[in-house]
């Protein structure tokens, strides 16, 4: 019965960690989104979908696309299964989704007459999810620490023992992180040489 309770607790903590990771990753995505006003010129990563003379579609930077309105792709794909897809948002704007192995970006724009109006641009990569997972882990650890401080608030000797255990754990983790950082730095120095 005790092992079943531990399994259930571990599963609940895993689900909580995963949920926090998703929430933090979405927060990072919202913070990485650049919004534009009418007449703004977006940064270089902003891409617009173009249709070539042979019917193939490709992406060009916003500044280059401004000069060729006759080849703008104005129709979103119905069932897009490619890396670069053009979608239509509910507000009528176009979203050009461009993705690679570990990242994706979305450029949202409107076509008004013979000019492009940028709306927003977001770039998101696997590193954001990695840091969100670390952030969720830290939040869970801080929550656990706060819970045990509250639980042992009337027992100073248990609280002192808990603090010693926490600091021993923190020291172990810092040593492992330092070893990992030096290992990664060593590999990058060897590759650069």
C-alpha positions in Angstrom: 0.0 0.0 0.0 2.9 2.4 0.8 4.5 1.8 -2.5 1.2 2.5 -4.3 0.9 5.8 -2.4 4.5 6.7 -3.3 3.9 5.8 -7.0 0.7 8.0 -7.0 2.6 10.9 -5.3 5.4 10.6 -7.9 2.9 10.6 -10.7 1.1 13.6 -9.4 4.5 15.5 -9.0 5.5 14.5 -12.5 2.2 15.8 -13.9 2.6 19.0 -11.9 6.1 19.5 -13.1 5.0 18.9 -16.7 2.1 21.3 -16.4 4.4 24.0 -14.9 6.9 23.4 -17.7 4.1 23.9 -20.4 2.9 27.1 -18.6 6.4 28.5 -18.3 7.2 27.6 -22.0 4.0 29.4 -23.1 5.0 32.4 -21.0 8.5 32.4 -22.6 6.7 32.3 -26.0 4.5 35.3 -25.2 7.5 37.2 -23.9 9.5 36.5 -27.1 6.7 37.7 -29.3 7.4 41.1 -31.0 4.3 43.1 -31.9 4.3 45.7 -34.7 2.3 48.9 -35.3 1.1 49.8 -38.8 4.1 51.2 -40.8 6.8 49.4 -38.7 9.6 47.6 -40.4 10.2 44.2 -38.7 13.5 42.6 -37.9 15.4 40.3 -40.3 13.9 36.9 -39.1 10.4 38.1 -40.3 9.5 36.0 -43.4 6.7 36.4 -46.0 5.4 33.6 -48.2 6.1 34.1 -52.0 4.9 32.0 -54.9 7.4 31.5 -57.7 6.6 31.4 -61.4 6.7 27.6 -61.4 4.1 27.4 -58.5 6.6 26.6 -55.8 6.4 28.5 -52.6 9.3 29.9 -50.6 10.1 32.5 -47.9 11.8 35.8 -48.2 12.6 38.5 -45.7 10.0 41.2 -45.2 12.1 44.0 -46.7 12.6 42.0 -49.9 9.0 40.9 -50.1 7.8 44.6 -50.0 9.2 45.1 -53.5 7.3 42.2 -55.2 3.6 42.4 -54.4 2.7 40.4 -57.6 4.1 37.1 -56.1 2.8 37.3 -52.5 1.1 34.1 -51.5 -2.4 35.4 -50.5 -4.1 32.0 -50.1 -3.4 29.7 -47.0 -2.9 26.0 -47.6 -5.7 23.8 -46.6 -3.7 20.7 -45.4 -0.2 21.9 -45.0 2.3 19.1 -44.2 5.5 20.9 -45.1 8.1 22.8 -42.9 6.8 26.1 -44.2 3.1 26.7 -44.0 0.8 29.6 -44.5 -2.3 29.8 -42.3 -5.1 32.3 -42.0 -5.9 33.6 -38.5 -9.4 34.3 -37.3 -8.9 38.1 -37.7 -8.0 37.6 -41.4 -4.2 38.1 -41.0 -1.8 35.5 -42.5 0.6 33.5 -40.3 3.7 32.1 -42.0 4.9 29.2 -39.9 8.6 28.3 -40.5 10.1 25.4 -38.6 13.4 23.5 -38.3 14.5 20.5 -36.3 14.6 22.3 -32.9 12.8 25.6 -33.5 10.0 27.3 -35.2 9.0 30.9 -36.0 5.7 32.5 -36.9 5.5 35.8 -38.8 2.0 37.3 -38.8 1.1 39.9 -41.3 -1.7 41.5 -43.3 -1.9 42.3 -47.0 -3.6 45.6 -47.4 -3.9 46.6 -51.1 -0.3 46.5 -52.4 1.5 46.7 -49.1 2.4 44.4 -46.3 1.6 45.2 -42.7 3.5 43.2 -40.1 1.5 42.2 -37.0 3.8 40.1 -34.9 6.7 37.7 -35.0 7.7 34.9 -32.5 10.6 32.6 -32.5 10.5 29.5 -30.2 13.1 26.8 -29.7 13.8 23.7 -27.7 16.0 25.7 -25.4 13.0 27.6 -24.2 11.3 24.3 -23.2 14.6 23.2 -21.5 14.8 26.4 -19.4 11.0 26.2 -18.6 11.6 22.6 -17.3 14.4 23.9 -15.1 12.3 26.8 -13.9 9.4 24.4 -13.1 11.8 22.1 -11.2 13.0 25.1 -9.1 9.4 26.2 -8.4 8.5 22.7 -7.2 11.6 22.6 -5.0 10.8 26.0 -3.5 7.2 24.9 -2.9 8.5 21.8 -1.1 10.8 23.9 0.9 8.0 26.3 1.9 5.7 23.4 2.8 8.3 21.8 5.1 9.1 25.1 6.7 5.5 25.6 7.5 5.1 22.0 8.7 8.1 22.2 11.1 7.4 25.8 12.2 6.7 24.7 15.8 9.6 22.2 16.0 12.9 24.1 15.7 15.1 21.0 16.0 13.3 19.3 13.1 13.5 22.5 11.1 17.2 22.7 11.7 17.7 19.1 10.6 15.6 19.8 7.5 17.8 22.9 6.7 20.9 20.8 7.0 19.5 18.1 4.7 18.5 20.8 2.2 21.9 22.5 2.2 23.6 19.1 1.8 21.4 18.4 -1.3 22.0 21.9 -2.7 25.8 21.4 -2.4 25.6 18.0 -4.2 23.6 19.6 -7.0 26.0 22.5 -7.3 28.9 20.1 -7.6 27.2 18.1 -10.3 26.2 21.3 -12.2 29.9 22.6 -11.9 31.2 19.2 -13.3 28.7 19.3 -16.2 29.5 23.0 -17.0 33.3 22.3 -17.0 32.7 19.1 -19.1 30.7 21.1 -21.7 33.2 23.9 -21.7 36.1 21.4 -22.2 34.4 19.8 -25.1 33.7 23.2 -26.8 37.3 24.3 -26.3 38.5 21.0 -27.8 36.2 21.5 -30.8 37.3 25.1 -31.3 41.0 24.0 -31.3 
